Amino acid sequence: MSDLTSPLQRIPKYMPIRDALAHQIESGQRQSNEKLPSERVLSETLATTRVAVREALLMLEMEGLIYRLDRRGWFVRSPRIIYSPQSTKSFNQYVTEQGALPSTEVLSMQRLPATEWDAQHLDVDLGQDIYSIWRKRCINGRPVVVEHLRIKTQIFPDLFTHDLSQSMTELMAKNYQRYLTRAHIHLYPAALAEQQARALHVNVGSMGLYISRTNRDQFGVITDVNQEYWLHDILDLHFEAQ
């Protein structure tokens, strides 16, 4: 009898490997942030080829069950952080409330003349000084997002005298009495460029999520624009509709 099975109906060799590893993760046999055995060890343990193991790992990464750190190996992903873009809570607040440990590292801080993009999005004059701050933020020690903050200097004089690794929302409220009340948000999938990928220990072109927030204070004045470059497997986005 001839084989009438089409190529699309044949089970790929990597699927049983993917299923076995996914079951180990979902059943709790493998813990959050646990490092997986090397591809060589997995291929020997599962009696298969390294090519099949590699394809299974890539599928699990695409599904968000595992993540890869450049030159460090594969790890089990922690539970996703629930993120509501419409909320005015800070990164530190919503991460801490969900039982995780946030941390922030300032990568650079400068006063720069506003570009045409800055002028349009911050509502400032072309060439006017603005603050430009790059930060890397971690959850339980894992780098998860790189953010670029562009902030008005005239509203926040002497900003660089403060600890910029703290919540910027709380710093603005406590030291300048500027309270974030609303934000205009853009978000969409995006590949990570070299600068972001290097800081997050992933390969250039890795999947990411881009979130841009234009923040306004209690007077309706734009205070800052925050561009965030997230790893793809960190957030569980929650929205409300009426």
Secondary structure, DSSP 4 states (H G I P E B T S, - for coil): ------TTTSPPTTHHHHHHHHHHHHTTSS-TTPBPPPHHHHHHHTTS-HHHHHHHHHHHHHHTSEEEETTTEEEEPPPPEEE-TT----HHHHHHHTT--EEEEEEEEEEEE--HHHHHHHT--TT-EEEEEEEEEEETTEEEEEEEEEEETTTSTTGGGS-TTS-HHHHHHHHH-----EEEEEEEEEE--HHHHHHHTS-TT-EEEEEEEEEE-TTS-EEEEEEEEEETTSEEE-----
